[in-house]
Every structure is written in C-alpha cells, then in structure tokens.
Amino acid sequence: MATGLTKTALTRQLAEKLEITNKQSAAFLDLLAETAIKETKKNGVFVIPGIGRLVKAERKARMGRNPQTGQAIKIKAKTVVKFRVAKSAKDTIAPPKK
C-alpha cells in the first residue's frame, strides 16, 4: 500500500515553500480544516479552488438486505459528507484517454 503525505511532512513542505515557520504552517492547516467543517455544516458546501468541494448531502430512507441472512431491512435516512474533485485537478491527476 502506498503511503501518503503526513500532516507533519505537509506542514514542513508548506513552511519551506512559503518561507514561514512550521508552527505557522500547522496553524494554517488547522484553520483550513476548521473553516471547511464550519462552512460545510452551515452552508452545505465548502469550495477549495483548484482541488474540489466538500458537500453535505441527504440520503433518503431505503430498503436494504442483511448480507448474513438475506432478510430485508429498512435503512434510515441520514446526512453524509461527500468530496467532489475539481475538473482541473481530476484532468491533471488522471488525464482522459483519447
């Protein structure tokens, strides 16, 4: 399994690139996450330009099936959070085949 960029590594990379301290960089990341959560909860959407958007969505109640017994069960309605990748980011990461 491939390992991703850790928060510490991302913090260091931002600090080097922007010529700020690691503490300021970490504070920026924490503020971004906090703002994204607040705005998505309040408005239902938070856009990070060039990357994508967090969207709050409602799932309707539906009928499902218990995989062990095969018995039909009712699944309650609930609120979920989805992330939609921006087209520019998607095309850069995984270019469309021609």
The 8 nearest C-alpha neighbors of each residue, nearest first, counted from 0:
[[1, 2, 3, 4, 5, 6, 8, 92],
 [2, 0, 3, 4, 5, 8, 6, 92],
 [3, 1, 0, 4, 5, 8, 6, 9],
 [4, 2, 5, 1, 6, 0, 8, 9],
 [3, 5, 8, 9, 6, 2, 7, 10],
 [6, 4, 8, 7, 9, 3, 10, 2],
 [5, 7, 9, 8, 10, 4, 25, 11],
 [8, 6, 10, 5, 9, 11, 25, 4],
 [7, 9, 11, 5, 10, 6, 4, 12],
 [10, 8, 12, 6, 11, 7, 5, 13],
 [11, 9, 7, 13, 8, 24, 12, 25],
 [12, 10, 14, 8, 9, 13, 21, 15],
 [11, 13, 9, 15, 14, 10, 16, 8],
 [14, 12, 16, 10, 11, 15, 17, 9],
 [15, 13, 19, 11, 17, 21, 12, 18],
 [14, 16, 18, 12, 13, 17, 11, 19],
 [15, 17, 13, 14, 18, 12, 19, 11],
 [16, 18, 14, 19, 15, 13, 12, 24],
 [19, 17, 15, 14, 16, 20, 13, 21],
 [20, 18, 14, 17, 23, 21, 15, 24],
 [21, 19, 23, 22, 14, 24, 18, 15],
 [20, 22, 24, 14, 23, 11, 10, 25],
 [21, 23, 25, 20, 24, 26, 10, 19],
 [24, 22, 26, 20, 25, 21, 27, 19],
 [23, 25, 21, 27, 26, 22, 10, 14],
 [26, 24, 22, 28, 27, 23, 10, 21],
 [25, 27, 23, 29, 24, 28, 30, 22],
 [26, 28, 24, 30, 25, 29, 31, 23],
 [29, 27, 31, 25, 30, 26, 32, 24],
 [28, 30, 26, 32, 27, 31, 33, 25],
 [29, 31, 33, 27, 28, 32, 34, 26],
 [32, 30, 28, 34, 29, 33, 35, 27],
 [33, 31, 35, 29, 30, 34, 36, 28],
 [32, 34, 30, 36, 31, 35, 29, 37],
 [33, 35, 37, 31, 36, 32, 30, 38],
 [36, 34, 32, 38, 33, 37, 45, 39],
 [35, 37, 33, 39, 34, 38, 40, 32],
 [38, 36, 34, 40, 35, 39, 41, 33],
 [39, 37, 41, 35, 40, 42, 36, 45],
 [40, 38, 43, 44, 45, 36, 42, 41],
 [39, 41, 37, 38, 43, 42, 36, 55],
 [40, 42, 38, 39, 43, 37, 44, 36],
 [43, 41, 39, 44, 38, 40, 45, 37],
 [42, 44, 39, 55, 40, 54, 41, 38],
 [43, 45, 54, 39, 53, 42, 55, 46],
 [46, 44, 53, 39, 52, 35, 38, 54],
 [47, 45, 52, 48, 51, 53, 44, 50],
 [46, 48, 51, 50, 52, 49, 45, 53],
 [49, 47, 50, 46, 51, 85, 52, 45],
 [48, 50, 85, 51, 88, 47, 87, 86],
 [51, 49, 85, 48, 47, 88, 84, 52],
 [52, 50, 84, 85, 47, 83, 46, 49],
 [51, 53, 46, 83, 45, 82, 47, 54],
 [52, 54, 82, 45, 44, 81, 46, 83],
 [55, 53, 44, 81, 80, 43, 82, 52],
 [54, 56, 80, 43, 79, 44, 81, 39],
 [57, 55, 79, 78, 80, 54, 58, 81],
 [56, 58, 78, 77, 79, 59, 55, 76],
 [59, 57, 77, 76, 78, 56, 60, 79],
 [60, 58, 76, 61, 57, 77, 75, 74],
 [59, 61, 76, 75, 74, 58, 62, 73],
 [62, 60, 74, 73, 59, 63, 75, 76],
 [61, 63, 73, 72, 74, 71, 64, 60],
 [64, 62, 72, 71, 73, 74, 61, 65],
 [63, 65, 71, 72, 70, 69, 66, 62],
 [64, 66, 69, 70, 67, 68, 71, 72],
 [65, 67, 69, 68, 64, 70, 63, 71],
 [68, 66, 65, 69, 70, 64, 71, 72],
 [67, 69, 70, 65, 66, 64, 71, 72],
 [68, 70, 65, 66, 64, 67, 71, 72],
 [69, 71, 68, 65, 64, 72, 66, 67],
 [72, 70, 64, 63, 65, 69, 62, 73],
 [73, 71, 63, 64, 62, 70, 74, 65],
 [72, 74, 62, 61, 63, 75, 71, 60],
 [73, 75, 61, 60, 62, 63, 72, 76],
 [76, 74, 60, 77, 73, 61, 59, 58],
 [77, 75, 60, 59, 58, 74, 78, 57],
 [78, 76, 58, 57, 75, 79, 59, 60],
 [77, 79, 57, 56, 58, 55, 80, 76],
 [80, 78, 56, 55, 57, 77, 81, 58],
 [81, 79, 55, 54, 56, 53, 82, 78],
 [82, 80, 54, 53, 55, 83, 79, 56],
 [81, 83, 53, 52, 54, 84, 80, 51],
 [84, 82, 52, 51, 81, 85, 53, 54],
 [83, 85, 51, 50, 89, 82, 86, 52],
 [86, 84, 51, 50, 88, 87, 49, 89],
 [85, 87, 89, 88, 90, 84, 51, 49],
 [86, 88, 90, 89, 85, 91, 49, 50],
 [89, 87, 91, 85, 86, 90, 50, 92],
 [88, 90, 86, 92, 91, 87, 93, 85],
 [91, 89, 94, 87, 93, 88, 92, 86],
 [90, 92, 88, 89, 94, 93, 87, 86],
 [93, 91, 89, 90, 88, 94, 87, 95],
 [92, 94, 90, 91, 89, 95, 88, 96],
 [95, 93, 90, 91, 92, 96, 89, 97],
 [96, 94, 97, 93, 90, 89, 91, 92],
 [97, 95, 94, 93, 90, 91, 92, 89],
 [96, 95, 94, 93, 90, 91, 89, 92]]
